[in-house]
């Protein structure tokens, strides 16, 4: 148990559903036993009066029942209880109970029992006063210097102080400027009453002033001048607190420290009797109650202070001496001398928890037993050490970052998509180009296995899809309860989404308070974005998918579209998308091929994906285990690069619009400053058409802003279409090379590193960085390049590139290497051993970016599909003719040679560059001859082989240069890789 925790000596729970406040607790020898031991008196707002006398002998046997002396149900709510000498003809203590409309004084008497049931206590009414006004609180004391008896003062809700001398009513006075009642206390040293008014100031009224003031019978009379005797009531002194007070206490246990304690909402005040402040303590918490008690040091005051953090603090003036934790927020605290323990802290909560506690520690009588000395078994210790080391090694091998989930989840989410479309449709756009926009209902069922509080459910779909409601706040759910919500999804723009899946995210807190998130995915039907149509014969883009199973009837695969199609054989099916594009699927009658064709390359993605998925489902139901699907045609890189260029051009336009807007805004502010200067000038001067220039600039700013907004919408649409094209390219690559799901995931993460574009980071630079990493790591042909790429420090900061030539080249190289057997994996990086001389280069700034070369030192040539994008721009006429030829013709043998890396040798070089290259080669050869030294035979053999291969390549290049000149080909070739090859070969020859 913590040292700073209140030690529970005795406790009790008072009833159920009862409420208590600071005036409902008091302590005193209410039964006049003469032993000096206090009893605890508790009254509740439900009218229940209880009296307790706890002691240590009754803790274990009878508990609360034995410690309770009396329990009486009164007719009215109990606002406050006090113990004092309230009967004129008796010196005994009596109990005063304040009700809203009544003041009752009781005597508590005990009769010794002759049997084992114990003593009997009775509550007898001595007298009572019926109040004309609703009471708020009361205080008591020897008013006016009377000794031997206590008088009572009651404050009403409308600000009237009513004075009672035992069983008779004395007088009543209204407080001036009253609005709301506050705490009330009596100071016996000055015979005055203290209260805090609604003006947030402490006011003091002497009893003599109250007695001679006007005898007002109504609140309005107190504001009028007295007509017959008396004096208008005013406070003797005031002190501004600046905040509302919770309680006032006047300690009377020490004459040397005559103080008035006021507990505010944020501060603790201590004043002298003449309203001079002694000290003030700023509190860092919300207080709930306080009690001054006697201090062992003269001139100081000890203070018990409870707060809303379940803490009981002990102060000596303004110094914190102790802090104890309570199990609840106390609303009243007292110090009592009980039968076997003095100075017990009695605290009461608002819901009826009564606790008698003390602070400090209990003495511990536990002594550690002696342990028998024995010799250590070193073999057993060694075996245990090895076992623990094995556990540590196994734990360090795991790569799991997230903790393993529990066997039973706190929550389960299941989404069900309706098989039928909504009637009527819930879409915001009812039709697009005359085609109705449908919607589909999704039902989400949430089932809990534990108690959940404040769970939130969010829906996320891919743009331009939308839902009727994307946020749900779930009510508190018990164990095993189920909650169902429903929403509708629909298309909300005139272009297709890149994916028809949606995510459901439920965020909640576990019973232990740990925040958790549960995610579930659902798939929307293809019929949400398209309608059946008649097949199209002539299209621009075509994709062929091969299978190893007999042809399947398309009407059996797409049942929801087959009922409205005109084809009876099931060999063709057409989809009319709401965006306007049409996609046709044709099944061969003789072969096992399926052709998907359309005039829009990106829009074919959803149909190809759906076709592949439905093939898998169809043959899995038939029990076919060896079903395979493939793609044999050339990769449609040219079509894909059109989407890349379109997206990149819109990004460039967005940047240009931003720059123009900045320029026009600067110009607009400059013109405004000029005009303002002209208008402020005392001598009028002509505006010199500055007003017209301001209007024109304003119109330009508005036009540019509208154009930028329109470009932003087009950019969003272009990025969605680029995502669709990228998904299609990834799918075709996986079908082409039969990639595993893990390899397909790596490829998709490489080509789609972003889910959305941002002005700071776009798709082009992110994709280029990811593709370059694969080309330098797992797809590199040289292990040395892999090790070097791992040792390199970070690359340059990503930004908008100047063009897409580099990106297209890298994507083409990626496809080429995958087509030649490259393996996509992230685990290969860990298996590459970094040489020692490369490890030394891993220091910051020690490694320069390396060129992408193969293992034999030759530059990697892109495939034939990419040659159009990496050459220099020819004339417009030649470019158009070339594009027509490349789109229409079939791949030839020359193209196959180009893909194998011969295309770079067929291209011509300019004379100036050739001469420069040959001169540099001669210089290197002369240096090599000058520095030649005799070496081992193996080196001589290498030198001869490298020199002979170099001569053969030079001869071959010259012959092909002549052929290129004679053919009159006007194509301007790109920069040849011969210069790079010579730079690579010359050092090798020198070393040989």
Secondary structure, 3 states (H helix, E strand, C coil): CCCCECEEEEEEECCCCCCCCHHHEEEECCCCCCCCCCEEEEECCCCEEEEECCCHHHCCCCCHHHHEEEEEECCCCCCEEEEECCCCCCCCCEEEEEECCEEEEEEEEEECCCCCCCCEEEEEEEEEEECCCCEEEEEEECHHHCCCCCEEEEEECCCEEEEEECCEEEEEEECCCCCCCCCEEEECCCCEEEEECCCCEEEEEEHHHHHHECCCCCCHHHHCCCCCCCECCCCCEEEECCCCEEEEECCCCCHHHCCEEEEECCEEEEECCCCCEEEEEECCCCEEEEEEECCCCCCCCEEEEEECCCEEEEEECCEEEEEEECCCCEEEEEEECCCCCCCEEEEEECCCEEEEEECCCCCCCCCCCCCCCCCCCHHHHHHHHHHHHHHHHHHHHCCCCCCCCCCCCCEEEEEEEEEEECCCCCCCCCEECCEECCEEEEEEEEEECCCEEEEEEEEEECCCEEECCCEEEECCECCCCEEEEEEEEEECCCCCCCCCEEEEEEEEECCCCCEEEEEEEEECCHHHCEEEECCCCCCCEEEEEEECCCCCCHHHHCHHHHCCCCCCCCCEEEEEECCCCEEEEEECCCCCEEEEEECCCCCHHHHHHHHHHHHHHHHHHCCCCCCCEECCCCCCHHHHHHHHHHHHHHHHHHHHHHHHHHHHHHHHHHHHHHHHHHHHCCCCCCCCCHHHHHHHHHHHHHHHHHHHHHHHHHHHHHHHHHHHHHHHHHHHHHHHHCCCHHHHHHHHHHHCCCCCCCCCCCHHHHHHHHHHHHHHCCCCCCHHHHHHHHHCCCCCCCCCCCCCHHHHHHHHHHHHHHHCCCCCCCCHHHHCCCCHHHHHHHCCCCCCCCCCECCCCCECCCCHHHHHHHCCCCCHHHHHHHHHHHHHCCCCHHHHHHHHHHHHHHCCCCHHHHHHHHHHHHHHHHHHHHCCCCCCHHHHHHHHHHHHHHHHHHHHHHHHHHHHHHHCCCCCCCCCCHHHHHHHHHHHHHHC
